[in-house]
Amino acid sequence: MKNADIKNLSKEDLINQLAEAQANYSKLKLAHRISPVENPIQIRDLRRSIARLNTELTNKQ
């Protein structure tokens, strides 16, 4: 997600997106440990997206 998209989300939407992103991150990390993921850059992008969501959630609180 882009920063502009994240800033327009409500607090509840941020929490939902964060939970979904963290679940996807866990699944991707597990899949990468079992057999290498086709595009490992996805892991980094997802981790950064989680950080952006956390930052915006902190700013809204």
C-alpha positions as a Python dict, from the first residue, in 0.01 Angstrom:
ca = {
    (1, 'M'): (0, 0, 0),
    (2, 'K'): (107, 353, -66),
    (3, 'N'): (146, 606, 214),
    (4, 'A'): (-136, 820, 72),
    (5, 'D'): (-370, 520, 81),
    (6, 'I'): (-273, 438, 438),
    (7, 'K'): (-330, 794, 561),
    (8, 'N'): (-688, 790, 428),
    (9, 'L'): (-784, 477, 625),
    (10, 'S'): (-979, 495, 948),
    (11, 'K'): (-844, 354, 1273),
    (12, 'E'): (-1053, 36, 1244),
    (13, 'D'): (-943, -17, 884),
    (14, 'L'): (-581, 26, 988),
    (15, 'I'): (-619, -240, 1256),
    (16, 'N'): (-782, -479, 1008),
    (17, 'Q'): (-517, -417, 741),
    (18, 'L'): (-241, -462, 999),
    (19, 'A'): (-379, -796, 1117),
    (20, 'E'): (-414, -916, 759),
    (21, 'A'): (-61, -804, 668),
    (22, 'Q'): (89, -973, 975),
    (23, 'A'): (-90, -1298, 892),
    (24, 'N'): (35, -1284, 533),
    (25, 'Y'): (387, -1209, 656),
    (26, 'S'): (385, -1512, 886),
    (27, 'K'): (262, -1739, 606),
    (28, 'L'): (519, -1604, 362),
    (29, 'K'): (806, -1648, 610),
    (30, 'L'): (701, -2008, 676),
    (31, 'A'): (670, -2081, 306),
    (32, 'H'): (1014, -1931, 248),
    (33, 'R'): (1170, -2154, 513),
    (34, 'I'): (1019, -2467, 361),
    (35, 'S'): (1111, -2385, 4),
    (36, 'P'): (1245, -2057, -136),
    (37, 'V'): (978, -1813, -244),
    (38, 'E'): (983, -1714, -608),
    (39, 'N'): (1014, -1343, -523),
    (40, 'P'): (1182, -1290, -182),
    (41, 'I'): (1146, -913, -219),
    (42, 'Q'): (780, -966, -121),
    (43, 'I'): (894, -1043, 233),
    (44, 'R'): (1075, -711, 263),
    (45, 'D'): (786, -517, 108),
    (46, 'L'): (536, -677, 342),
    (47, 'R'): (753, -603, 645),
    (48, 'R'): (779, -238, 541),
    (49, 'S'): (406, -220, 481),
    (50, 'I'): (347, -348, 835),
    (51, 'A'): (578, -77, 967),
    (52, 'R'): (389, 191, 772),
    (53, 'L'): (58, 67, 911),
    (54, 'N'): (194, 64, 1267),
    (55, 'T'): (330, 416, 1227),
    (56, 'E'): (3, 555, 1097),
    (57, 'L'): (-194, 374, 1367),
    (58, 'T'): (30, 530, 1633),
    (59, 'N'): (-19, 874, 1477),
    (60, 'K'): (-398, 836, 1482),
    (61, 'Q'): (-403, 737, 1850),
}
